[in-house]
Amino acid sequence: MQLFSKRKMWHKRPLKDSYDVVIIGAGVHGLSTAYYLAKHGITNVALLDRGYLGGGGSGRTTAILRSNYLTPQGTPFFSESLGIYETLSQELGFNLLFNQMGRLDLGHTESAVFGLRMRTEFNRALGVDSTLVGPEQIKKLAPAIDLRAGKDLPILAAMHHPPSGVIRHDAVVWGLARAVDEGGAEIHTRTEVLGINRSGDQVTGVRTNLGDVRAGVVVNATAGWCSTVAAMVDVLLPITTHPLQAFVTEPLKPFLDVSVSSANLHVYVYQTDRGEVVIGGGVDPYPTYSQGSTLPAAEELAKHALGLFPCLRDVNILRQWTGLCDMTPDYSPIMGEVPGVRGFLVTCGWGTWGFKAAPVAGKRMAELIATGKMPEQIAPFSITRFAEGRLVNERAAAPAGAIH
Ligand SMILES: Cc1cc2nc3c(=O)[nH]c(=O)nc-3n(C[C@H](O)[C@H](O)[C@H](O)COP(=O)(O)OP(=O)(O)OC[C@H]3O[C@@H](n4cnc5c(N)ncnc54)[C@H](O)[C@@H]3O)c2cc1C
């Protein structure tokens, strides 16, 4: 019996000098866009990444998927994405280890509970499964939690969102890469885009460390670095890049089978299938391209996690890491064409929330490229919203607020 397939997940091919579409960035968003382009019959596509496959935010994410957002634009969008993730393992023929453990968003103050109640009602009105639960139910769902009765910031209530879960991020990247490769598109790692060529206002291709490549459509899917790529066509994105840190502990026996997030305590906690406890929070407060991890962030996260789970007190941290997040002013993504530069599309502003959105974002970006028409699901996220004052404010639904 053959236990391991010798089939390559994707192949190295020579870089051609012309494609219909060039996607800069082979993270989950670039891959998803290429995957759905093939469904429209567009396969003369190159994904170019200056690093290794999924080496950006997609390899550093804590991969929580959920759709309990706040706005009428964001909630259905993330809900569609979660729905696609639910069957993506079967579709790709690759186990993505999606564990739909559910999620608790904790409220420790009256105003936080008011916000959670509002989000819960909005979710339910839009068909998303969320309920407001009290301390007794919270304790049932997460027996190890300290309800903090009589302490500062006691747990008063939580928004319970059962369809939420955690997926294996590298499996998603590899599964998509295999499907993209089989579909006919090419993945070129260690291929850095150094400039974007134009003729008048039309994009004509990219300049790379391996030479020039022609393309009528160039997609910027570079997340933390998207501003540097947009600058190649003189576009200033309303985005700042911030580091986001997380760590895992040594593996423990299973004690927690729901993910828990607290905006008041600036922390989220869940246990992986391997037993490790993943602990993360909000972005570092300063913009930088550094991906170095810091001791103050580890200390803050550990302190906040212990505020919820004192039982973790003597547990060792196994590893800590950092990724870059492309933060927008309204905590929503930017997708679609950029006025004034024909053929240049962006799918960025994915901040701390982008992994969960990749299936639907790729699907709709591919539809836009194939049909030339902006799909209604992503129209609210166009870059013009900033000039037009149509912000899609998802800040309240962002994970675990800024750390400091
Ligand atoms: C610690 C952490 C935890 C997170 N947790 C969650 C979570 O729980 N749930 C969630 O939904 N999201 C989460 N996120 C956010 C999520 O990981 C990102 O939004 C998502 O992975 C972005 O994917 P992407 O494909 O757009 O970009 P990336 O995966 O960052 O890929 C961009 C690629 O562009 C390449 N690139 C950059 N410049 C160039 C160039 N000039 N030429 C060629 N290639 C270039 C890079 O090498 C990189 O591989 C988290 C992020 C971090 C850092």
The ligand as a Gaussian input file, in Angstrom:
#p B3LYP/6-31G(d) Opt

LIG

0 1
 C       -0.091000      36.536000      13.466000
 C       -1.234000      36.668000      12.498000
 C       -2.465000      36.123000      12.811000
 C       -3.536000      36.237000      11.918000
 N       -4.716000      35.622000      12.237000
 C       -5.742000      35.645000      11.358000
 C       -6.926000      34.914000      11.641000
 O       -7.037000      34.265000      12.694000
 N       -7.927000      34.932000      10.713000
 C       -7.813000      35.637000       9.536000
 O       -8.756000      35.619000       8.748000
 N       -6.679000      36.340000       9.243000
 C       -5.655000      36.357000      10.121000
 N       -4.492000      37.030000       9.834000
 C       -4.421000      37.826000       8.597000
 C       -4.112000      36.940000       7.388000
 O       -3.043000      36.086000       7.688000
 C       -3.781000      37.793000       6.159000
 O       -4.767000      38.778000       5.978000
 C       -3.693000      36.954000       4.898000
 O       -2.891000      35.816000       5.088000
 C       -3.164000      37.788000       3.746000
 O       -3.015000      36.931000       2.651000
 P       -2.463000      37.513000       1.288000
 O       -2.453000      36.404000       0.306000
 O       -3.216000      38.752000       0.915000
 O       -0.982000      38.009000       1.629000
 P        0.340000      37.226000       2.055000
 O        0.082000      35.844000       2.496000
 O        1.084000      38.126000       2.982000
 O        1.118000      37.117000       0.680000
 C        1.669000      38.255000       0.071000
 C        2.894000      37.781000      -0.695000
 O        3.357000      38.869000      -1.489000
 C        4.736000      38.665000      -1.683000
 N        5.338000      39.910000      -2.163000
 C        5.410000      41.094000      -1.515000
 N        6.023000      42.005000      -2.306000
 C        6.326000      41.380000      -3.470000
 C        6.985000      41.798000      -4.665000
 N        7.435000      43.050000      -4.844000
 N        7.152000      40.884000      -5.666000
 C        6.698000      39.600000      -5.510000
 N        6.079000      39.166000      -4.384000
 C        5.895000      40.051000      -3.377000
 C        5.231000      38.216000      -0.315000
 O        6.435000      37.495000      -0.420000
 C        4.066000      37.371000       0.185000
 O        4.286000      35.981000       0.048000
 C       -3.389000      36.940000      10.699000
 C       -2.148000      37.506000      10.376000
 C       -1.076000      37.362000      11.255000
 C        0.249000      37.965000      10.886000

